[in-house]
Amino acid sequence: MEYKDYYKVLGIPKDADADTIKQAYRRLARQYHPDVNPGDATAEARFKDVNEAYEVLSNPETRQQYDELGSNWQQQRTTRDQGWQQAPDDFGGGTYGGFGGGGFSDFFRTFFGNRGGFHEAEEPLDLKAKLTISLKEAYLGGPKHIKMGDEQFRIELKPGTREGQTLRLRGKGRPGPGGKRGDLYLQLSILPDPLFEQESDDLYTQQSASLFTAVLGGPMRVRTLGGELLEVKLKPGTSGGTTVRLRGKGMPKADGTHGDLYLTVQIQVPQKLTDAQRAQFEQLRQSLGETQ
């Protein structure tokens, strides 16, 4: 099986810090996102690789293990994996907003062996697991199907789920004497989103308006994390980098209200101009007294 260089996947050096890793992930996830590349199998594969690389390198423990073993991982694996149980494919960073069906690559599962995601807790019948979800799933909530070995069951995420929250699933742990089963504790981890950033109850995004809308003013279409399409009216002469506050369009809160969505306007400049169009822009620049 071919070794996967996760640093190469993200295009970063091996001494990259956490911020560099996150920035590289956001840039590549946005580039290969399925919404941007519908039906593109190559982009889909790259998107999954990027998510897997981020899952490993963003976690200090898995990154250290990955760095220690390196390309000789098949010869260097030791018995330190003993005592860990195999995590189901659905646990981990292979999902993004329901895209891709979940799961890690064969390389990931072979490399990390039985360190795929959960282990026995202090209570002999209880299990702990990490469940990675997208920011959109955390925003919307709703049902999520989990597979553990041959067993499948459904959990219900509350809208506005937060990083680090733990869900207790009674009777989903290991079976013990007499058929009694322990509990399964799912600790939630949220992947960074390519288009939205979360800070507490608020969301931040950058979306583009046309040059003409920015100059003349008018409606700009903005898509929220939940998929809602809003119409925001820009003032004439809106500059790139202007931030607009959309009240109540942020993360759901426990009291039923929402945080706010902060939109930073980017200006979409025409890339292909005919000679006649370029001449018109030149004439406009001169009429405004602008210099080169």
FENCORKA-V184940 format. One record per pair of residues at least 24 apart in sequence whose ideal C-beta (glycine too) atoms are under 10 Angstrom apart, sorted by the first residue. I is the first residue (numbers start at 1). J is the second residue. D is the distance in Angstrom with one decimal. If there is no record, write none. Layout:
# FENCORKA-V184940
i:I j:J d:D
i:I j:J d:D
This chain:
# FENCORKA-V184940
i:1 j:73 d:9.7
i:1 j:74 d:7.9
i:1 j:105 d:9.4
i:1 j:106 d:6.4
i:1 j:107 d:5.8
i:1 j:110 d:6.2
i:1 j:111 d:8.9
i:2 j:106 d:10.0
i:2 j:107 d:7.3
i:3 j:69 d:9.8
i:3 j:70 d:8.4
i:3 j:71 d:4.8
i:3 j:72 d:8.8
i:3 j:73 d:7.0
i:3 j:74 d:8.7
i:3 j:107 d:7.4
i:3 j:111 d:8.6
i:4 j:49 d:7.5
i:4 j:52 d:7.7
i:4 j:53 d:7.8
i:4 j:56 d:9.0
i:4 j:66 d:9.4
i:4 j:71 d:9.8
i:4 j:73 d:9.9
i:4 j:105 d:7.1
i:4 j:106 d:9.9
i:4 j:107 d:4.8
i:4 j:108 d:7.6
i:4 j:111 d:7.9
i:5 j:53 d:8.8
i:5 j:66 d:10.0
i:5 j:70 d:9.8
i:5 j:71 d:8.0
i:6 j:49 d:8.4
i:6 j:50 d:9.4
i:6 j:52 d:7.4
i:6 j:53 d:3.8
i:6 j:54 d:8.3
i:6 j:55 d:9.1
i:6 j:56 d:5.4
i:6 j:57 d:5.5
i:6 j:62 d:9.9
i:6 j:63 d:8.6
i:6 j:66 d:6.8
i:6 j:67 d:9.9
i:6 j:107 d:9.8
i:6 j:108 d:9.5
i:7 j:53 d:7.8
i:7 j:56 d:10.0
i:7 j:57 d:7.3
i:7 j:63 d:9.9
i:7 j:66 d:9.4
i:7 j:67 d:9.4
i:8 j:49 d:9.9
i:8 j:53 d:8.7
i:9 j:46 d:8.3
i:9 j:49 d:5.1
i:9 j:50 d:6.3
i:9 j:51 d:9.8
i:9 j:52 d:7.8
i:9 j:53 d:4.1
i:9 j:54 d:8.9
i:9 j:56 d:9.6
i:9 j:57 d:9.1
i:10 j:49 d:9.1
i:10 j:50 d:6.8
i:10 j:53 d:5.1
i:10 j:54 d:7.1
i:10 j:57 d:6.9
i:10 j:58 d:10.0
i:11 j:50 d:9.8
i:11 j:53 d:9.8
i:12 j:53 d:9.2
i:12 j:57 d:8.1
i:14 j:57 d:9.6
i:14 j:63 d:9.9
i:14 j:67 d:7.3
i:16 j:57 d:7.8
i:18 j:57 d:8.9
i:18 j:58 d:7.0
i:18 j:60 d:8.6
i:18 j:63 d:9.7
i:20 j:57 d:9.9
i:21 j:53 d:8.7
i:21 j:54 d:6.9
i:21 j:56 d:9.9
i:21 j:57 d:5.2
i:21 j:58 d:5.7
i:21 j:63 d:8.7
i:21 j:192 d:9.9
i:22 j:54 d:7.9
i:22 j:57 d:9.7
i:22 j:58 d:7.0
i:22 j:192 d:5.9
i:22 j:197 d:10.0
i:23 j:192 d:9.5
i:24 j:50 d:8.6
i:24 j:53 d:8.8
i:24 j:54 d:8.3
i:24 j:57 d:9.2
i:25 j:50 d:6.3
i:25 j:51 d:8.0
i:25 j:53 d:7.6
i:25 j:54 d:4.2
i:25 j:55 d:9.5
i:25 j:57 d:8.5
i:25 j:58 d:7.5
i:25 j:191 d:8.4
i:25 j:192 d:6.2
i:25 j:194 d:8.4
i:26 j:50 d:9.8
i:26 j:54 d:9.2
i:26 j:192 d:5.8
i:26 j:193 d:7.9
i:26 j:194 d:5.5
i:26 j:195 d:8.8
i:26 j:197 d:8.5
i:27 j:194 d:8.0
i:28 j:53 d:8.7
i:28 j:54 d:8.8
i:28 j:194 d:8.4
i:29 j:54 d:7.9
i:29 j:96 d:7.5
i:29 j:191 d:8.4
i:29 j:192 d:7.7
i:29 j:193 d:8.0
i:29 j:194 d:4.1
i:29 j:195 d:9.1
i:30 j:193 d:9.1
i:30 j:194 d:3.6
i:30 j:195 d:6.6
i:31 j:194 d:8.2
i:32 j:194 d:9.0
i:33 j:96 d:7.9
i:33 j:97 d:9.1
i:33 j:99 d:8.3
i:33 j:193 d:9.6
i:33 j:194 d:5.5
i:33 j:195 d:8.1
i:34 j:96 d:8.0
i:34 j:97 d:8.4
i:34 j:98 d:9.8
i:34 j:99 d:4.9
i:34 j:100 d:7.7
i:35 j:97 d:8.6
i:35 j:99 d:8.6
i:35 j:194 d:9.2
i:35 j:195 d:9.0
i:35 j:223 d:9.7
i:36 j:194 d:8.8
i:36 j:195 d:9.9
i:44 j:99 d:8.1
i:44 j:100 d:6.9
i:45 j:100 d:9.6
i:45 j:105 d:9.8
i:47 j:96 d:7.3
i:47 j:99 d:7.5
i:47 j:100 d:7.3
i:47 j:194 d:9.7
i:48 j:93 d:9.3
i:48 j:94 d:6.4
i:48 j:95 d:9.6
i:48 j:96 d:8.7
i:48 j:99 d:8.8
i:48 j:100 d:5.6
i:48 j:101 d:9.7
i:48 j:102 d:9.9
i:48 j:103 d:8.8
i:48 j:104 d:9.0
i:48 j:105 d:7.4
i:49 j:105 d:7.7
i:49 j:107 d:9.9
i:50 j:93 d:9.7
i:50 j:96 d:9.5
i:50 j:194 d:9.7
i:51 j:92 d:9.1
i:51 j:93 d:4.9
i:51 j:94 d:6.3
i:51 j:95 d:8.0
i:51 j:96 d:6.0
i:51 j:99 d:9.3
i:51 j:100 d:8.1
i:51 j:104 d:9.4
i:51 j:132 d:8.9
i:51 j:134 d:9.5
i:51 j:191 d:6.9
i:52 j:92 d:8.2
i:52 j:93 d:6.2
i:52 j:94 d:6.6
i:52 j:103 d:9.6
i:52 j:104 d:6.0
i:52 j:105 d:6.0
i:52 j:107 d:8.5
i:52 j:108 d:5.8
i:53 j:93 d:9.0
i:53 j:108 d:9.7
i:54 j:93 d:6.5
i:54 j:132 d:10.0
i:54 j:191 d:7.2
i:54 j:192 d:7.7
i:55 j:92 d:6.0
i:55 j:93 d:3.2
i:55 j:94 d:7.9
i:55 j:104 d:7.8
i:55 j:108 d:8.1
i:55 j:130 d:9.8
i:55 j:132 d:6.7
i:55 j:189 d:8.8
i:55 j:191 d:8.0
i:56 j:92 d:9.7
i:56 j:93 d:8.3
i:56 j:104 d:9.4
i:56 j:108 d:7.4
i:56 j:111 d:8.7
i:56 j:112 d:8.3
i:58 j:93 d:8.7
i:58 j:189 d:9.3
i:58 j:191 d:9.0
i:58 j:192 d:8.5
i:59 j:93 d:9.5
i:59 j:130 d:9.1
i:59 j:189 d:8.7
i:61 j:115 d:8.8
i:62 j:108 d:9.6
i:62 j:111 d:9.5
i:62 j:112 d:7.0
i:62 j:115 d:7.7
i:65 j:111 d:8.5
i:65 j:112 d:7.1
i:65 j:113 d:9.9
i:65 j:115 d:7.4
i:66 j:108 d:9.8
i:66 j:111 d:7.2
i:66 j:112 d:8.3
i:69 j:111 d:7.2
i:69 j:112 d:9.4
i:73 j:107 d:9.2
i:73 j:110 d:8.4
i:73 j:111 d:5.5
i:73 j:112 d:9.4
i:73 j:113 d:9.8
i:74 j:110 d:8.1
i:74 j:111 d:8.8
i:77 j:110 d:9.1
i:77 j:111 d:8.2
i:77 j:112 d:9.4
i:77 j:113 d:6.5
i:78 j:113 d:9.9
i:80 j:113 d:9.3
i:80 j:115 d:8.9
i:81 j:112 d:8.0
i:81 j:113 d:4.3
i:81 j:114 d:4.8
i:81 j:115 d:5.9
i:81 j:116 d:9.9
i:82 j:113 d:9.4
i:82 j:114 d:7.7
i:83 j:114 d:8.1
i:83 j:119 d:7.0
i:83 j:120 d:7.4
i:84 j:112 d:9.2
i:84 j:113 d:7.6
i:84 j:114 d:4.0
i:84 j:115 d:5.3
i:84 j:116 d:7.9
i:84 j:117 d:9.1
i:84 j:118 d:8.1
i:84 j:119 d:4.9
i:84 j:120 d:8.4
i:85 j:114 d:6.2
i:85 j:115 d:9.7
i:85 j:116 d:8.5
i:85 j:117 d:9.1
i:85 j:118 d:6.5
i:85 j:119 d:6.4
i:85 j:120 d:7.1
i:85 j:127 d:7.6
i:85 j:129 d:9.7
i:85 j:148 d:9.7
i:85 j:149 d:9.3
i:85 j:174 d:8.6
i:86 j:113 d:8.3
i:86 j:114 d:5.3
i:86 j:115 d:9.2
i:86 j:116 d:5.8
i:86 j:117 d:8.6
i:86 j:118 d:8.9
i:86 j:148 d:9.7
i:86 j:149 d:8.1
i:87 j:112 d:9.0
i:87 j:114 d:8.1
i:87 j:115 d:8.2
i:87 j:116 d:3.3
i:87 j:117 d:3.0
i:87 j:118 d:5.3
i:87 j:119 d:9.0
i:87 j:127 d:9.9
i:87 j:129 d:6.7
i:87 j:130 d:8.2
i:87 j:131 d:9.9
i:87 j:148 d:8.4
i:88 j:116 d:8.0
i:88 j:117 d:7.7
i:88 j:118 d:8.7
i:88 j:129 d:8.5
i:88 j:146 d:7.1
i:88 j:147 d:4.8
i:88 j:148 d:4.8
i:88 j:149 d:6.6
i:88 j:150 d:9.9
i:88 j:151 d:8.9
i:88 j:152 d:9.2
i:89 j:116 d:8.5
i:89 j:117 d:9.6
i:89 j:147 d:6.7
i:89 j:148 d:9.9
i:90 j:117 d:9.3
i:90 j:129 d:9.9
i:90 j:131 d:8.1
i:90 j:132 d:9.5
i:90 j:144 d:8.5
i:90 j:145 d:7.4
i:90 j:146 d:5.5
i:90 j:147 d:4.9
i:90 j:148 d:8.1
i:90 j:152 d:9.0
i:91 j:116 d:6.8
i:91 j:117 d:4.0
i:91 j:118 d:6.9
i:91 j:129 d:5.7
i:91 j:130 d:6.3
i:91 j:131 d:5.9
i:91 j:132 d:7.2
i:91 j:146 d:7.8
i:91 j:147 d:8.9
i:91 j:148 d:8.5
i:91 j:186 d:8.6
i:91 j:189 d:9.9
i:92 j:116 d:7.1
i:92 j:117 d:5.8
i:92 j:129 d:9.8
i:92 j:130 d:7.4
i:92 j:131 d:8.3
i:92 j:132 d:5.4
i:92 j:189 d:9.0
i:93 j:130 d:9.6
i:93 j:132 d:4.7
i:93 j:133 d:9.6
i:93 j:134 d:9.5
i:93 j:189 d:8.1
i:93 j:191 d:6.1
i:94 j:132 d:8.0
i:95 j:131 d:9.6
i:95 j:132 d:6.9
i:95 j:133 d:7.0
i:95 j:134 d:6.6
i:95 j:137 d:8.0
i:95 j:144 d:9.0
i:95 j:191 d:8.3
i:96 j:132 d:9.4
i:96 j:133 d:9.1
i:96 j:134 d:4.9
i:96 j:135 d:9.2
i:96 j:136 d:8.2
i:96 j:137 d:8.9
i:96 j:191 d:6.5
i:96 j:193 d:8.6
i:96 j:194 d:8.8
i:97 j:133 d:9.0
i:97 j:134 d:4.5
i:97 j:135 d:8.3
i:97 j:136 d:4.4
i:97 j:137 d:6.5
i:97 j:139 d:9.8
i:97 j:140 d:9.1
i:97 j:191 d:9.3
i:97 j:193 d:8.6
i:97 j:225 d:9.8
i:97 j:227 d:9.9
i:98 j:133 d:9.9
i:98 j:134 d:7.8
i:98 j:136 d:8.3
i:98 j:137 d:7.4
i:98 j:140 d:10.0
i:98 j:142 d:9.9
i:98 j:144 d:9.0
i:99 j:134 d:8.3
i:99 j:136 d:9.9
i:102 j:132 d:9.2
i:102 j:144 d:9.7
i:102 j:145 d:9.1
i:102 j:146 d:9.7
i:102 j:147 d:8.5
i:103 j:147 d:9.4
i:117 j:187 d:10.0
i:118 j:148 d:8.7
i:118 j:173 d:9.9
i:118 j:184 d:8.0
i:118 j:185 d:8.7
i:118 j:186 d:8.7
i:118 j:187 d:9.4
i:120 j:173 d:9.0
i:120 j:174 d:7.3
i:120 j:182 d:9.2
i:121 j:173 d:8.2
i:121 j:174 d:9.7
i:121 j:182 d:7.9
i:121 j:183 d:8.7
i:121 j:184 d:9.4
i:121 j:185 d:6.9
i:123 j:173 d:8.0
i:123 j:174 d:9.5
i:123 j:176 d:10.0
i:123 j:182 d:6.0
i:123 j:183 d:8.0
i:123 j:185 d:9.7
i:124 j:173 d:9.2
i:124 j:174 d:7.4
i:124 j:176 d:6.9
i:124 j:182 d:7.3
i:125 j:171 d:9.8
i:125 j:173 d:5.1
i:125 j:174 d:5.0
i:125 j:175 d:7.5
i:125 j:176 d:4.6
i:125 j:177 d:9.4
i:125 j:180 d:6.9
i:125 j:181 d:6.4
i:125 j:182 d:2.7
i:125 j:183 d:7.7
i:126 j:168 d:9.4
i:126 j:172 d:9.7
i:126 j:173 d:4.8
i:126 j:174 d:7.6
i:126 j:181 d:9.4
i:126 j:182 d:4.1
i:126 j:183 d:5.2
i:126 j:184 d:7.4
i:126 j:185 d:6.7
i:127 j:169 d:9.2
i:127 j:172 d:7.7
i:127 j:173 d:4.7
i:127 j:174 d:6.2
i:127 j:181 d:9.8
i:127 j:182 d:6.7
i:127 j:183 d:7.7
i:127 j:184 d:4.9
i:127 j:185 d:7.1
i:127 j:186 d:9.4
i:128 j:166 d:8.7
i:128 j:173 d:9.3
i:128 j:183 d:9.7
i:128 j:184 d:7.8
i:128 j:185 d:4.9
i:128 j:186 d:8.2
i:128 j:187 d:7.0
i:129 j:166 d:9.9
i:129 j:167 d:9.5
i:129 j:169 d:9.3
i:129 j:172 d:9.6
i:129 j:184 d:6.4
i:129 j:185 d:7.0
i:129 j:186 d:5.3
i:129 j:187 d:7.2
i:130 j:185 d:9.9
i:130 j:186 d:7.6
i:130 j:187 d:5.3
i:130 j:188 d:8.1
i:130 j:189 d:5.7
i:131 j:155 d:8.2
i:131 j:157 d:9.4
i:131 j:165 d:9.9
i:131 j:166 d:9.8
i:131 j:167 d:7.7
i:131 j:186 d:4.6
i:131 j:187 d:7.0
i:131 j:188 d:5.6
i:131 j:189 d:7.0
i:131 j:190 d:10.0
i:132 j:187 d:9.9
i:132 j:188 d:8.0
i:132 j:189 d:4.7
i:132 j:190 d:7.6
i:132 j:191 d:6.1
i:133 j:157 d:7.1
i:133 j:161 d:7.2
i:133 j:163 d:9.8
i:133 j:186 d:10.0
i:133 j:188 d:6.3
i:133 j:189 d:7.4
i:133 j:190 d:6.0
i:133 j:191 d:7.3
i:134 j:190 d:7.2
i:134 j:191 d:5.5
i:134 j:192 d:9.4
i:134 j:193 d:6.8
i:134 j:225 d:9.8
i:135 j:161 d:9.6
i:135 j:163 d:9.5
i:135 j:190 d:5.6
i:135 j:191 d:6.7
i:135 j:192 d:7.2
i:135 j:193 d:4.0
i:135 j:194 d:9.5
i:135 j:195 d:9.1
i:135 j:196 d:6.1
i:135 j:197 d:8.6
i:135 j:198 d:6.3
i:135 j:203 d:8.5
i:135 j:225 d:6.7
i:135 j:251 d:8.9
i:136 j:190 d:9.7
i:136 j:191 d:9.6
i:136 j:193 d:6.9
i:136 j:195 d:9.6
i:136 j:196 d:8.2
i:136 j:225 d:5.8
i:136 j:226 d:7.5
i:136 j:227 d:8.2
i:137 j:161 d:7.6
i:137 j:188 d:9.5
i:137 j:190 d:8.2
i:137 j:191 d:9.2
i:138 j:162 d:7.2
i:138 j:163 d:8.0
i:138 j:165 d:9.1
i:138 j:188 d:7.6
i:138 j:189 d:10.0
i:138 j:190 d:5.1
i:138 j:191 d:9.3
i:138 j:193 d:9.4
i:138 j:198 d:8.1
i:138 j:225 d:9.2
i:138 j:251 d:7.7
i:138 j:252 d:9.2
i:139 j:190 d:9.6
i:139 j:193 d:9.1
i:139 j:196 d:8.5
i:139 j:198 d:8.7
i:139 j:203 d:8.1
i:139 j:224 d:8.8
i:139 j:225 d:4.9
i:139 j:226 d:5.8
i:139 j:227 d:9.6
i:139 j:250 d:9.0
i:139 j:251 d:6.2
i:139 j:252 d:6.9
i:139 j:258 d:9.6
i:140 j:225 d:8.3
i:140 j:226 d:6.0
i:140 j:227 d:8.4
i:140 j:252 d:8.6
i:141 j:252 d:7.5
i:144 j:186 d:9.8
i:146 j:172 d:8.6
i:146 j:184 d:8.8
i:146 j:186 d:8.0
i:148 j:172 d:7.5
i:148 j:173 d:10.0
i:148 j:184 d:7.8
i:153 j:184 d:9.1
i:155 j:184 d:9.6
i:155 j:186 d:7.1
i:157 j:188 d:8.1
i:158 j:252 d:8.1
i:158 j:254 d:8.5
i:159 j:226 d:9.0
i:159 j:251 d:8.5
i:159 j:252 d:4.1
i:159 j:253 d:9.2
i:159 j:254 d:9.9
i:159 j:256 d:9.4
i:159 j:258 d:9.2
i:160 j:201 d:8.1
i:160 j:250 d:9.4
i:160 j:251 d:5.2
i:160 j:252 d:3.4
i:160 j:253 d:5.9
i:160 j:254 d:7.0
i:160 j:256 d:9.6
i:160 j:257 d:9.9
i:160 j:258 d:8.2
i:160 j:259 d:8.8
i:161 j:188 d:6.0
i:161 j:190 d:7.6
i:161 j:251 d:9.1
i:161 j:252 d:8.9
i:162 j:188 d:7.6
i:162 j:190 d:7.8
i:162 j:198 d:9.0
i:162 j:200 d:9.3
i:162 j:201 d:9.6
i:162 j:251 d:8.3
i:162 j:254 d:9.7
i:163 j:187 d:9.5
i:163 j:188 d:6.8
i:163 j:189 d:6.6
i:163 j:190 d:4.8
i:163 j:191 d:10.0
i:163 j:198 d:8.4
i:164 j:188 d:6.8
i:164 j:189 d:7.7
i:164 j:190 d:8.8
i:165 j:189 d:9.7
i:165 j:190 d:9.4
i:193 j:225 d:7.2
i:195 j:223 d:8.4
i:195 j:225 d:7.8
i:196 j:223 d:9.9
i:196 j:224 d:8.6
i:196 j:225 d:5.0
i:196 j:250 d:9.6
i:196 j:251 d:9.7
i:196 j:261 d:8.3
i:197 j:262 d:9.3
i:198 j:225 d:8.8
i:198 j:250 d:8.2
i:198 j:251 d:6.3
i:198 j:259 d:8.8
i:199 j:250 d:9.1
i:199 j:251 d:9.4
i:199 j:259 d:8.7
i:199 j:262 d:9.0
i:200 j:250 d:8.8
i:200 j:251 d:7.9
i:200 j:253 d:9.6
i:200 j:259 d:7.0
i:201 j:250 d:5.5
i:201 j:251 d:5.1
i:201 j:252 d:8.5
i:201 j:253 d:5.6
i:201 j:254 d:9.8
i:201 j:257 d:8.6
i:201 j:258 d:7.4
i:201 j:259 d:3.0
i:201 j:260 d:7.7
i:202 j:245 d:9.2
i:202 j:249 d:9.4
i:202 j:250 d:4.6
i:202 j:251 d:7.1
i:202 j:258 d:9.3
i:202 j:259 d:4.4
i:202 j:260 d:5.1
i:202 j:261 d:7.2
i:202 j:262 d:6.4
i:203 j:246 d:9.0
i:203 j:249 d:7.3
i:203 j:250 d:4.6
i:203 j:251 d:6.2
i:203 j:258 d:9.2
i:203 j:259 d:6.8
i:203 j:260 d:7.6
i:203 j:261 d:4.8
i:203 j:262 d:7.2
i:203 j:263 d:9.4
i:204 j:243 d:8.7
i:204 j:250 d:9.0
i:204 j:260 d:9.6
i:204 j:261 d:7.7
i:204 j:262 d:4.8
i:204 j:263 d:8.2
i:204 j:264 d:7.2
i:205 j:246 d:9.5
i:205 j:249 d:9.8
i:205 j:261 d:6.8
i:205 j:262 d:7.5
i:205 j:263 d:5.9
i:205 j:264 d:7.2
i:206 j:240 d:9.9
i:206 j:241 d:9.2
i:206 j:243 d:9.5
i:206 j:262 d:9.7
i:206 j:263 d:7.7
i:206 j:264 d:4.5
i:206 j:265 d:7.9
i:206 j:266 d:5.4
i:207 j:232 d:9.2
i:207 j:244 d:10.0
i:207 j:263 d:6.2
i:207 j:264 d:7.9
i:207 j:265 d:7.3
i:207 j:266 d:6.7
i:207 j:268 d:9.6
i:208 j:240 d:9.3
i:208 j:265 d:7.8
i:208 j:266 d:4.6
i:208 j:267 d:7.1
i:208 j:268 d:4.2
i:208 j:269 d:9.6
i:209 j:234 d:6.1
i:209 j:238 d:7.1
i:209 j:240 d:8.8
i:209 j:242 d:9.3
i:209 j:263 d:9.7
i:209 j:265 d:5.4
i:209 j:266 d:7.2
i:209 j:267 d:6.4
i:209 j:268 d:6.5
i:210 j:234 d:9.9
i:210 j:267 d:8.0
i:210 j:268 d:5.3
i:210 j:269 d:9.1
i:210 j:270 d:8.5
i:211 j:240 d:9.7
i:211 j:267 d:5.8
i:211 j:268 d:6.4
i:211 j:269 d:5.7
i:211 j:270 d:6.5
i:211 j:281 d:10.0
i:212 j:268 d:9.6
i:212 j:270 d:9.1
i:213 j:238 d:7.8
i:213 j:265 d:9.3
i:213 j:267 d:9.0
i:213 j:268 d:8.8
i:214 j:238 d:4.6
i:214 j:239 d:7.5
i:214 j:240 d:7.3
i:214 j:242 d:8.5
i:214 j:265 d:7.1
i:214 j:266 d:9.3
i:214 j:267 d:5.1
i:214 j:268 d:8.5
i:214 j:269 d:9.8
i:215 j:267 d:9.0
i:220 j:244 d:8.7
i:220 j:263 d:8.6
i:220 j:265 d:7.3
i:222 j:246 d:7.4
i:222 j:249 d:8.8
i:222 j:261 d:8.2
i:222 j:263 d:5.8
i:222 j:265 d:9.4
i:224 j:249 d:5.4
i:224 j:250 d:9.1
i:224 j:258 d:10.0
i:224 j:261 d:6.3
i:224 j:263 d:9.6
i:225 j:249 d:8.3
i:225 j:250 d:8.5
i:225 j:251 d:8.2
i:225 j:261 d:7.8
i:226 j:251 d:10.0
i:226 j:252 d:9.1
i:226 j:258 d:9.7
i:230 j:261 d:8.8
i:230 j:263 d:9.1
i:232 j:263 d:6.8
i:232 j:265 d:8.7
i:234 j:265 d:6.9
i:238 j:265 d:6.0
i:238 j:267 d:8.2
i:239 j:265 d:8.0
i:239 j:267 d:7.8
i:240 j:264 d:8.7
i:240 j:265 d:6.5
i:240 j:266 d:5.8
i:240 j:267 d:4.2
i:240 j:268 d:9.5
i:240 j:269 d:9.3
i:241 j:265 d:7.2
i:241 j:266 d:7.9
i:241 j:267 d:8.8
i:242 j:266 d:9.5
i:242 j:267 d:9.4
